[in-house]
Amino acid sequence: MSCPYSGSDAELADATADGSTTTTENPASKKFRRGGKGDTITRADEGFFGPDSVAWKVWTYPASALQGFFRAVTIEHLDPDLVAAVDASGQVIKRMPVRYDRTMEYFAAVTFADAQTVTRMSDILMKVHDRSYGVNPVTGNNYEANKPSSQLWILVTAWHSILYVYEKFGPGKLSRDEENEYWAQMSIAAQFQPIDLDDVPKTRGEVQAYLDSWREKLSASEAAVYNISEILDAFENAFVDLPKPLRVVARPLFRRSVIATYPHWMRGMAGLKQSKAMDAAMFALWKPILSAFHRSPSALMWIVHRICPRAERYIEPAIRKIPAESPRVYTPEVARRMFGNPKTPREQREDLLKLRAEGKGQKAYGHNHEDTILEFKNAESEATTEETLSSDGYKVG
């Protein structure tokens, strides 16, 4: 596990001298010939975990972007207030390829990108989520995408699902020390969302207890059941740039592979049925397929390029083991002090809620809106981040 950069005055001076914290140049502007010999992808530093971390080990396994991601986002729909926010905007159905791509982009960046990019991206995400609020038509509750409890639910279901599919479709369980490190790294990732850090589970037992505590809170509305079914058909609805024959063949096999990872009580809630024999068949089928992609970076990147192109620039350096300009690893506290908004996401949320209460906040998304997407790639430059945060006449931060 890499030793995080402390941000002391001496180290800050050294960082400025070696140029590793320069923020004015946009790495995306550098020419990159994908697939050519001697390709380079520039990152200022190794972010918050680094290549020798357990997070990189687990999240670079091919199942993470496939079964793991789709397990997480479908289970998330069983939170009645979260699905209300999702259904109100209509973007999961209307723009599913983009929605998948952008969510993978964010999670991949937090895991693999450099510190300044992730810090600025979290500020952009706060602005994106600030427009997702309203009243749940089913429960009558107020929902809000930036709500700490909903954000924690998203975080834990994602990190748990990624590890679970690593165990079921990949090499198997981590050692006790590796798993403890993995959950500690989830606590680091939590600091880029408006989450109460005291509530973040820190061990496998705490994670399981947390998930168990949600069981009585979960329900499946009509919108949840419909969205889950559409998302499970990702090879038809989301992976539109893959060759058509591959999408036709893989669609039912992928759908069943994700269902095989659900607890049986959850399947009934979501209106899904599948036998134990089919579960076993899916694990047997997909394990060698995913293992083959894991051994072939070029084949894996061929898939990534077609299913989540926005996330590709963060995933590829990790898959191809391309080092950053500096081996430095940061803590979120130091990165926030050096880059982006010095306020934490929790503090930013309080400011945003105050503005909304004063009638000065952003308007909520309309259903099936076609509003301009605030691109996360703008976080790779200080100037474009500022432009994004100030767009539409509304400054966040």
N, C-alpha and C positions, 0 to 999 in steps of 0.2 A: 504494500500500500504506500503510495507516494506521500511525502511529507509536505503538508500545505504551506504555502507562502504566508508569512505572518503579517506582512504589510508594515514592518517597522520602517522608521525613517531611513536607515542605512540601506535596507533592501529596496525601498522605493527609489532612492537615488540610483542604485545599481540597475534597477529595472528601466528607469528612464535613460540611463547611459547606454544600455545594450539594445534599446529600442523595442523591447518585447511588449511594452504597454502602450505603444503608439496607437492612437485611436482615429486618426484623421484619414487613413487610407482604407479604402474599401477592398477587402480581399476578393470580392466577387468580380472586381474589374480586372484581375490578373488573368492572363490567357491560360487556359487549361485545355489540353488536347486529350479528351477522355479516351482511354484505351491504348494510347501510344506508349512506347517504351520510354522510361525515364520521366513519366508524368509526376507532377508535384501539386499538392494542394496545400495552401498556406493557412496555418493556424498560429496565432501568436503564442499560445501556451497550451498546456494539456488540460485546461479546464478545472474541474472539481474532483475528478477521480483518477484519471490517468490510465495508460495502457495496461499497467500491472494490477489494476483493481478488479475486484470480483464483479462489480457492476459491468465493466467492459466484457468480462468473460461471459456473463449471462446474456447481456443485451445484444451481443454480436452473434449469438446463435440464431440461425434463420427462423426458428419457430417464433421468435419474439415479434417480428413484424407481421407474422401471419396468424397462427392460432392464438398467440399470447395477446396481441393487440385486440383481435376481434372477440376473444373471451372477455377481456376487460370492458370494452365499450358496450357490449350487449348486457353484461351483468349490471353495469352502471344504470341501465334503463329501468331497473327495478326500484330505483329511488324515485318515488312519485313526483317529488318537486324538481329533481334534475331532469326527468323526462318531460316535464311541463315546459322547462326552459328550452329544451331541444326541440320539442314539437312546435312551440310557439314561433320559432324562427323558420322551421321547415327545412333547414339546410341539410340535414342528414339524408333526406330523400331527394331534395331538389338538386343538391350539389355533392352527392356522395363521394365521387372521386376526389374532389377538392377538399372536402371535409376530412376524409381519411388522410390525405397527403399532408394537410396542415397539422393535424394532431400528431402524426408520426414525425413531422418536422420539429415540433416543439419537444417531444420526448427524446428524440435523437439528439437534438442540440444540447439539452440539459445533460445528457450522458456523455457526449463526445466533443462538443464544440468548445472553443476557448472561452475564458471567463468573461471577457468584455461582451462578447456576442450574447451569451446566456443572460447576463445581467440586464442588458438592454432589451432583449427579447421578452423577459418577464414583465418589463414596464409596458411594452406593447400589448402583451396579453391582458394586462389589467384594463387597458383601454378597450380592447375587444370585448371582454366579458362584462364591462360596465354597462353595456347596452342590453344585456340579457337579464331582464327582470319583469315581474308582473304578478298576476294572481293565478294560481293553479285552478283551472275550472273543475277539476275532480274533487280536490280536497278543500278548496277555499283558502289554502295557505299562500302566503307571499313567497315567491321563489326568486332566487338571485344567483347567477352563475358564480359570482365572487364570494358567496357565502362560505365561511370557513369549513363548516361541517360537510358541505357538498364537495368542496375542493379536496378535503382529506379522503373522502370516499373514493373520488377519482384517483387520487395518488395511490392509495393502498390497493385498490382493485387492479390497477395497472402493474405495480411492482410485484404483487402476489401472483398475478396471472402470468407475467413474464417468467418468474421463477418456476411456477407450476408446470408450464409447458416445457421448460428446460429439463425438468425432472422426468416428465412423461414421454416427451418426444426426443430428448437429447441424451446427454451423458449420464443423467441420474442426479441423485441428491448431492449437494455440496457437503463438505466437511462442516463440523460445528463452528469452527473458527471462521471459515469462509462465509457461512450463512450469517453469523453475527456481524461480519463486516458488511454484508449485503444490506441488512436492515439498517445499519448505521448510515450507509450511503443513501438509503431512502430518506432518512432524516435530513440529510444535506439537500436532497432534491426538493424536500418540502419547503425549504426556505425561499423558493422562487414562486410560491403560490401563497395566497392569503390564508394560511393555515395557522392555528394555534399550536405551536411546536410542543407544548406540554401534552397534547393529545395524540401525538404521533407514536404508534407502537414501535418498540425497539427490538423485539425478539420474535421468533416464530410463534411462541406461545401467546404473546401479546397480540400479534397479528391475527391469530386464529380467534382469540377472545374478542377482538374488535369486530371481525367479520361475523361471528356468532351473535354479537350484540345488535347487528343490523337486521338479522333475520325477521324479527317481529315488526320491523319498520318497512319492510319491502312489500311491494304489491305490483301487479301487472295491469295497467290500464289498457284500454283498447289501443291507444297510441303506442304504448310500450311493446305490446305483442306484435303489432304491425311493423314497427321499426326494427325490432330484433330479427324478425323473419327476413326483412329486406337486407339488413346488414349481413346476415349469414350467407346470403347469396352474393357475396362480394365478387366472385369471379365473373358474375354477370353484371352487377350494378356498380362496382367500384373500380375493378381492374380493366378498364375499357381499352387500354393500350396494349394489352397482351393479345397474341394471335387468337382469332376466333375459335379455331378448333381446340386449343388448349383451354380456353374459358369454358367451352361446352363440356369437355370431359372432366375438368377439375371442379366445376361448380358443386355437384352433389357430394363429391368426396371431401371437399374442403368444409362444406356445411356440416357434414357428419363428424368430421374430425374435431370441430369446435364444440359441438354438442357433447362429444365424448368426454370433454373436460368439465362439464357442469355437474354439480351434485344432483342426485335424482329428484330431490324435493324442488329444486329450482326449475327443472325441466317442465314439471306439471304446471307451475305458476306461469311459465312463458308459453304454454300450449305446445310443448315439444315432447316427442316420444322417440325413444331409441333403446334397443336391447343391449344387454351387456356383451353379447356376441359381436354386435356391430361396433361397440366401443373398442373391444379388443382388436377387431379387424382394422380399425382406423389407426390405432397405435402401431400395429404391425406394418401397415402400408406406409405411413408417413415417416416413421423413424429412419429408414434407409434413404428416403428421398431427401429429407432435411440434412442428414449426415453427408450426403453427396454434395449438396450445395455448400455446406460448411467447409468442405475440403477444397472447393473450387471458388475462390474469390471472384473470378471473372464471370462464372455462371450466376453466382449470387447477385453481383452488381447488374447483370443483364435483367434480372427480375426487378431489383430495386429501382432501376432507371424507369421501368414501365409502370410500376404500381405506386411509387411515392417519389417522384422526381424532385420535389422540394426538399425532401429529407436526404437526398443522395449526397449532397455536398458535406454532410456531417457523418453519414454512415461510411462512406468510402474510405476516408483516412483510417478509420478503425479497422475495417475489413482488410485493407491492403497494408496495414501497419506502417503508415506514413507518419513520421514524427512531426511534432510541432516545432516552430522556430526556437522555442524555449521549453525545457522540461518542467517548468514551474507549474505547480498545482496550487490553486487558491482555495480559501474558505469563502463562503458567501458573504460573510461580514466584511472581509477585506475587499472583495470584488465590488460590493455595493458602495463602499467608501471611495473606491478609485474610479469606478465607471458608473454611468447611469444615475438614476434617482437614488439619493442617499437614504430615503425612507424605505422601510421594508414593505412588501406587498400588503401586510396587515395594516400598516399605517397609511398606505396609499388608499386602501379601501375605506378607511374612516373618513379621509378627506373627500373621496368621491361620494359617499353617502351624505355627507354634510352639504355638498353642492346640490345633490338631488333634492334634499329636504328644503333647500333655499330656492328651488325652481331653476337652478342654473346647470343642472346635470344634463347628460346626453339623453336623447329620446330613446325609447326601447325599440328593438328591431321589430319591423313589421313581419307578418307571416309570409313566407316564401319571398322574402325581400331579395333584391338584386343589387344591394349596396356594394360599393367598391370594397374589395378585400384589403385590409391592412396587412401588407406582406411582412412576414417575420424576417425575410432576408435583409430588410432595411436595418436590422439590428447589427449588421456587420460593419456599419459605419456610424460614427458619432453624428455626422451631419444628417444622414438619412433617417436615423432614429429620431432626432429632434424634429425633423420635418413630419414624420409619421405621427408623433405624439401631439403635434400642433395642428394636424390636418382638420379640415371641416370647421375651423374656427374654434376648436375646443382643445385646450392644452391640458394634458394630464401630467402631473409631476411639477 
